[in-house]
Amino acid sequence: MDERTSVERRGNPSRRQLLRTGAGLAGAVALGTAAPLVAAGAAQATVANSKHFVLSGDGGNPVWRATLHQPNWAMQSFAYDNVNGRIYFAQHRIDANPGHNGDMWISQTDLSGNVLGTMAVQGFGHGSSMGVEPTGSGSTPYLWIEGSDSNDNGAGEKLSRFRFVDGLTLLYTNPVIEIYDRTPTISSFVKLPRPAIDPYTNRLLIRYATSDSASRVWRLAVFDMADAVAGRLSDGYRLVERAIPNNDELGLTAADQFQGITLCGQYAYLSYGGPGGPSYLVTLDLNDTGGSYYDKFQTTAGASLPGREPQGTAIWMVSGTPRMAFGFSSKTDGNPPTLDASVFYKSDFVS
C-alpha cells in the first residue's frame, strides 16, 4: 500500500481519540464532551501537564506535492492561520549567490496547498521555522520569522513580526510596512531565534543558539503570546526554558539535520533528517531538562517522494482539536530543479 494510506492514514480522529485524557489532566470527562488537552494553572518554571501526540499514531496527508509560488525555491517551513483556514509556506532561495541568501517567498495557500497569495521578503534569513498570528476572521495575520540576514549561511539574527500583505516585496533594510523586532532578551540568548506558535495555548516558542561557536548549544523558551506581541521577552516573562538535545543525545547522525519545531501544550515537536535519508520526529517535554527527550520516531510518511527532505512542523486546529503537522519538500531533476511541498499530520493522543 502507498504510505499515504497506511503509515500516515487519511481521516479524522475518532471520538474515542478526542476524549482520551493525559496524566495530570484535571477533572473527569463527561461522555460527549471534548476533553481539554491542557490542565489549568501554569507555574513560572514549568507549564501545565497535557496530553501528547503519539508519533506512531494515526494521521493523514492534506497536502500532496503542491507547487508553491516559486517552484525553484525550497520550502523550509510552514504554519497555519487556524482562524481563516490558510497555510503560509516559507521558501528559501537555493542558489549560491551571497547577495540573495536571506531572500524568501511566502506563499499563502488553502488547506490543500493551492496558492492564494504571495509575498517576497528580502534580507531576512533562511526560514527554518515560522509562526502565524491570526488577527481575526477575514483579516491577514502577522507572520513571525527570522530577520536581519547574516553571513551565517543566510540565517537571520533577529526575530521579526510583520503583517502578510499579498503582492508586497518587503526589504528588511528598507521596510514599506512596519517590522516589529521581537528578538528575545533572555540572558541565555545569543543569536538565531526561530519561532513557533502554539494556537491551542496561545504561546510562543523560540528556539535559539546560546553561543556564536560552530558547535552551538540550542535551547528553547516559551512565552505567553500577549507578552510576546508586546515585546516582553525577557527572563522575567519566560514560562519555561530548557536545553534541546544534540544529535548525539538523540541518537542521530550529523546528516540528520534539524528541520523544524512546533509546540502544543507541555510538549515541543521537532523534525530531523536530510535529503533522501531517514526522517525523524522527536517529542520534548518542556518540564524536563538537559539532553533528555520524551520520544523519537522514524517516519516513512512521503517515502515515495523524490529527493524527500523534511521541512517544518506546525499545529493545525480542526474543530478545536490540535493536529501535529509536519512537511516534506521533494525535488524533480532539471536545470534548475523544481520543488514541491507535502504536509502530513498526526492526530492520535496518548491514551
N, C-alpha and C positions, 0 to 999 in steps of 0.2 A: 504494500500500500504506500501511497505517497505520504511523506512526512506531515503534510498539512492536514491529513485526516486521521493520522494515527498518533504520533508522539505529541503533537500540539493540536488536539482535535478542535474542530469548529464547534460553536454552540455557546449557549448561555449557561451560567452556573445554576444548579438546581436549587429549589427552595431549601432542601436539607443543607446544602453547602452554605447558603447565605445565613442560616440560623445557627451555624456552629459557633461555639464560644471558645475563647482562648484563656490560658492561665492568667489569673489576675483580673479577669473581666468582671466588673461589679454587677451584681444582680442577676436574677433569673430571666429567661427569655420566654415570653408568652407565645403560644402557638399562633402563627400567622403574623408575628411582629418581627421585623428585621432586627437582628442583634447589632448593637453598637460595636464597632471594631476596637474602640479605644476606651479605657476606663477614665473616669474623671480625676482631675487633680494632679497636674504635673509639678514636680519639685524642681528646684533650681539646678541641681546637678544631675538630674535624671528626667526621663519622660515617663508618662503613664504606660502601664502594661497594655499590650494589644496583641491581637492575633497576627500571624504572619502567613505569607503565601507559601504554598507547597511548590517548590521549584520543579518537582517531577509531576505535578498535577495537571488537571485539565486546562485547556485553553483554546485559542483559535488564531485565525490569520486574516485580519480585516483588510490588510494592505498587501498586495502581491505584485511585485515588480513594477511599481509606479514610476513613471518618468516625471521627475521634478522639473523646475523651470530651466535649469542649466544642465543638460544631460551629460556634459563632460566634466562636471564638478562632483566631488564625492560627498554624499550625505554623511554628516558627522553626528548629528543628534536631532532630537525632536521632542515636542511637548504638546500637550492638549489644552485648548480652550474648552473646558468642560461645560461652560455656560452656553456657548454658541455652536458646539459640535464641530469644531475645527481642529486640525493638526497643523503645527508650524514646524517645518523642517529647516535645519541649517546645513548649507552646502559650502564646502571649502574648496578653493582653487587648488588643483593638484599639480600644476606646473611648477618649475623651479625658479621662476622669476622672483628675486627677493623683494622687488617693489610691490608684489601682489600677495605676499604671504598672509597678510591679515585680512584679505578680502573674502566676503561671503555673500551668498544669496540666501534669502529667507523665502521659502515657499509656503503660502497658506493653502491648505487643501481641505476637502471634505473628509469624512471619516473613512473613505475608501481610497484616498490618496490622489483624487483628481484636483489639479491645481486651480485655485480660485483667485489668487492674488500673489504678488511678488514684491520684494523689497531688496535693494542692494545695500549692503553695509560694508564700508571700505576702511581698512586700517584698524580693524577690531581684533581679530585673532583667529583661532583655529576652529572654535565652535564645538568643543568636545562635550559640552553639556549646556543645557539651557532650561529656562523656566518660562512659563506663560502665566501672567497675572490678569485674569479677566476683569473687565470694568463694567459689566452689565450686558443684558440681552441686547443684541443689535449693535453693540459697540466693539471697536477693535481693542485688543488687550495691550498691556505693556509686556515687552519681552525683556528677560533677564539673561544676559550673556556676557562673556568676557569682552573687554575693550582695551584700547591702547596697545596695539600691536608692538611686539618687541623683536629683538633679534633671536629670541628663544624659539626657533622653528615656527615663527609666525604666531606664537601663543600670546594671548592678551595678559597684561599685567594687572588690570583693574577689573572691577565688576560694574557693568553698565545696565541701566534700566531706561528704556525708551519705548514710546508707543509705536506699534506697527502702523505704517502708512503705505497702502498699496501704491506701487509705481514710483516710490521715492528712492533716490540714491542718497544715502546718509554717510558722510565722511566723518570719521571720529575727530579729525583735526579741525574741521570746519562745519559743524553741525547746522542743519537748517531747522531742526526741531531740537527740543531740549533733551540732552543725555544726562541722566542723573548718575553721579558717581556713587556707587554703593559698595565700594571696597571695604571689607571688614577692617576694624581697628583692634581686634583682639590681640593679646600680647604674643601669641604663638604664630601669628600670620606673618609671612614674608612675601609671598608672590603667588601668582597663578590661581586666582579664585575661579571656581567652577560651580555654578548654581543649579539647584533643582528645587521645585516647589511641590509640597505635599498638599493637594487640594482637599483632602479629607480633614486634616487637622489645621489647615491654613498656616503652614510653617515653611520656612526657607532653610534648605540645607546648603552649605558651602563646603566644597572640597578645596583644599589649598595646600601649598607647599610651605614647610617650616624652615627651609634653608635655600640658599642660592647655589648649592653644590650639585654636581651631576648625580650623586646618589641621594636624592631628596627623600625626606620623610614626609608623608602625606597624612593630613588629619582632616576631620570634618567637624563642623559646628552647626548647630541648629538654633534658629531664632523664630519667634512669632512674626507673621507677615506684617502685622501692624508696626512693629518695631523696625523691621527691615525696610518697609516702604518709607518710613520717616528717617531712615539713616542711622538708627540706633543699633549699631553692630559692634559694640564694644564688649569687654569681658562681662560687665555687669548685666548685660541683656541676654547672654547665652542661656539657652535652656539646657544644653548638653554639649560636650566636646569629647572626642576620642580619637585615637590613632586608627589609621587604615592599615591593615596588614600588608606587608610587601609580598612580592611574588613567591619568595621562598617560604614565607609563613603560610601562604595559601596553597602551597604545593604546585605552583605553576612555573613555567619556564619564562625566560626573558622574551620569547616570541609571543607570549600571551599578554598582549598589551591591554592596559586599561582602556575601556571603550564607552563608559557611561555610568552614571549614578542617579538614583532617584530615592525617594523617601515615602514611606507610608506608615504612620503611627510610630511605633517603637523601633522599626527596622528600616535600614537602608539596603538597597539592592543595587549591585554592581555587575557590570558586564565586562568580560575579558576575552581576548582572542586576537588572531591575526588573519590576514588574507589566506583563504584556502585551508586553514588549520582548524583544530578543535575550538569550540566556543563554550564559555562557562558563565553561569550565573552564580553570584555569591550573595549571601544574606549576612548582614552585620547587625548585631543587637546594639542599639545606641547606648544602652545601660551597661555594656561590657567595656573592657579596657584593653589596651595593649594590642598585640598582634593576633588576637583571637578572632574567630569568625563562627557564625552560627551554622551555616550550611553552604555547601558548594555542589553544583550540579552541571554536568556536561550535557548541553542541549544539542539535539540534532535537528531542531527547527530550521527549515530552509536548507536542508543538506544538499538539495539538488541545485542550488543557486550557483552559477558560475562565478568564481572569484569571491565567494561568500566571505564577508567580513562583518563582525558585529559592530553596530554603530548606534549607541544611545539606548536609554531606558527612560520610562515615564509612567506616571499613574493616570489611568483613564477611568473616569467615573461613569458608570452606567446604572441609571435608576438609583442613584445614591450609594452604590456599592463600588469599591475600587477594583480595578484590574491592574496587574503589573505588566506593562507593555515593554517589549524590547525589539530593537530593529537590526536589520542587516542591509548592507549595500551589496550589490552584485555588479559584475563587470562583463561587458561584451567587447571582445578584442576589436581593435580598429585604430586608426590614426587620426585623431585621438580616440581612445576607448570611450564607450558610452556606459553610463552607470545608472542604476535604478535603485529603488528603495522598497523594502518589505518590512512589515511590522507583524509581530506575533504577541500573544499575551498569555498570562497565567490568571486563572480565576479561582482556583481552589485555595481555601484557607485551612490551617491546621485544625484537626478535629479536637 
